[in-house]
């Protein structure tokens, strides 16, 4: 009998989905398998998603303040709503903490949650608090559909251009610094503690054919678009933004800045495909193209993907 570590996160999600999938109904516009679900219980599209953050896996209390953890937990969900062409409106928070957790820490967490939600005008409308052996934070985000239709992972078309918005590789670099005991440079370390999704740029991309929140790494998440759309996508490495700051960090730790940009997760930038370059909003950077075939290549070559997988 296989264990979850043997099949990996995404195969596990697919297997669970096969058992949960129900007959399609008019109320379900986008179901399992995308950044968010889109339903229309009363005829008006509702975008929803949920994420769970676990102490020691997604955050460490000796690395991040409660305020930073609160912001990070919300940012992951808001990015998923925007990736569907939605606008976040409401949040539901589930919190599990040990009985000896300081009240001040929980209140600071709440302030961080509110601070990130305030960036997009969303508000917390409910939740639950329970006891556990470690801190677990669950955030459910609900929003409206602002795009003419949901922007799914499965909408990429041959001859589309691939573009990205937001910085890449910084959260991974921050993780590298923190794991080695460093607390600076601040801009790099903060990228891991509190991601900065470019919400305003995602809101400009309603003409995109497909879009995804980059949480597991550029190659991995663009791979989700390619697989869901039944296409091939090639990334031009020369068009990727690899800053001098990132290069300096990679050099100091014998790393590869380009690899961090391609494989690093948790930046919560956005990748999308558009019918042509003229549709790409200002602030987005064209980095590749969609062709017939399958899989993702970099400069025409297949690259082994090592994006984040919880069980690998």
Buried (B, 14 or more C-beta within 10 A) or exposed (E): EEEEEEBBBBBBEEEEEEEEEEEEEEEBBBBBBBBBBBBBEEEEBBBBBBBBBBBEEBBEBEBBBBBBBBBBBBBBBBBBBBBBBBBBBBBBBBBBBEEEBEEEBBEBBBEBBBBBBEBBEBEBEEBEEEEBEEBBBBBBBBBBBBBEBBBBBBBBBEEBBBBBBBBBBBBBBBBBBBEEEBEEBEEBBBBBBBBBBBBEBBBBBBBBBBBBBBBBBBBBBBBBBBBBBEBBBBBBBEEBEBBEBBBBBBEEEEBBBBBBBBBBBBBBBBBBBBBEEEBBBEEBEBBBBBBEEEBBBBEEEEBEBBBBBBEE
